[in-house]
Amino acid sequence: MFTPQLEFARSFAVSPAWLLNSLKVLPNGSLLASAYAAGDGLTLRVLGRAGGQKVAFGPRASPEGLAGFEASLLGGTADVTGSRIVFSRKSPYEIWQFALDGKALRRCIGDSRWTTQPSEVVSDNRRGQSLAWKKYVHSSRIVALNDSTFINVILDPVRDRRIVDLVSSECVLLRRTELKGPTNLLRYRDGVLLAARTLDYPEVVVYEVRGMR
């Protein structure tokens, strides 16, 4: 943890069983970890300032026989707006909305063809399990523009592209945009969307978002 001046403040350890996909700060100062653990299958955890878990909630991830590194295919990422938490599963295509206290508000279900089931890219052999990463189409990040509009980023390594879906809190797909190459949308704040791209050299791109309702 660092101060706004980028000075080191403190650090703490979390459970080694967690597969941590995202970490956000809630309005009350607590931390929201999107962390899948095979033991309980829960995907969202609220942590105190010292790192202790206060509560766990969210959709359960089905292990489907996955363990260890393979289980990183499960879970998802979360973001926080002024009054709600949004969570996007890696696969299947689902966006969940929660109140800040963890109460489920809405689940948006997308077309099953938009992502790849984790079980389809895991193979078993005598040496154990192996992954076919280049075949796994999945949600890689959810970015909340405000309480009513979200960006769901789908990573498609099969076609080397990112699919950016603009989705309303009413589960309406407002717009779908395709980005070629390795672009990662990072966060949105005060009308600015920050993205990082890796081409022949590292590059950070700042987009101004206009006309959002």
Rosetta blueprint (number, residue, H / E / L):
1 M L
2 F E
3 T L
4 P L
5 Q L
6 L L
7 E L
8 F E
9 A L
10 R L
11 S L
12 F L
13 A L
14 V L
15 S L
16 P L
17 A L
18 W E
19 L E
20 L E
21 N E
22 S E
23 L E
24 K E
25 V E
26 L L
27 P L
28 N L
29 G L
30 S L
31 L E
32 L E
33 A E
34 S E
35 A E
36 Y E
37 A E
38 A L
39 G L
40 D L
41 G L
42 L L
43 T L
44 L E
45 R E
46 V E
47 L E
48 G L
49 R L
50 A L
51 G L
52 G L
53 Q E
54 K E
55 V E
56 A E
57 F E
58 G L
59 P L
60 R L
61 A L
62 S L
63 P L
64 E L
65 G L
66 L L
67 A L
68 G H
69 F H
70 E H
71 A H
72 S H
73 L H
74 L L
75 G L
76 G E
77 T E
78 A E
79 D E
80 V E
81 T L
82 G L
83 S L
84 R E
85 I E
86 V E
87 F E
88 S E
89 R E
90 K L
91 S L
92 P L
93 Y L
94 E E
95 I E
96 W E
97 Q E
98 F E
99 A E
100 L L
101 D L
102 G L
103 K L
104 A E
105 L E
106 R E
107 R E
108 C E
109 I E
110 G L
111 D L
112 S H
113 R H
114 W H
115 T L
116 T L
117 Q L
118 P H
119 S H
120 E H
121 V H
122 V E
123 S E
124 D E
125 N E
126 R L
127 R L
128 G E
129 Q E
130 S E
131 L E
132 A L
133 W H
134 K H
135 K H
136 Y L
137 V L
138 H E
139 S E
140 S E
141 R E
142 I E
143 V E
144 A E
145 L L
146 N L
147 D L
148 S L
149 T E
150 F E
151 I E
152 N E
153 V E
154 I E
155 L E
156 D E
157 P L
158 V L
159 R L
160 D L
161 R E
162 R E
163 I E
164 V E
165 D E
166 L E
167 V E
168 S E
169 S L
170 E L
171 C L
172 V L
173 L E
174 L E
175 R E
176 R E
177 T E
178 E E
179 L E
180 K E
181 G L
182 P L
183 T E
184 N E
185 L E
186 L E
187 R E
188 Y E
189 R E
190 D L
191 G L
192 V E
193 L E
194 L E
195 A E
196 A E
197 R E
198 T E
199 L L
200 D L
201 Y L
202 P E
203 E E
204 V E
205 V E
206 V E
207 Y E
208 E E
209 V L
210 R L
211 G L
212 M L
213 R L
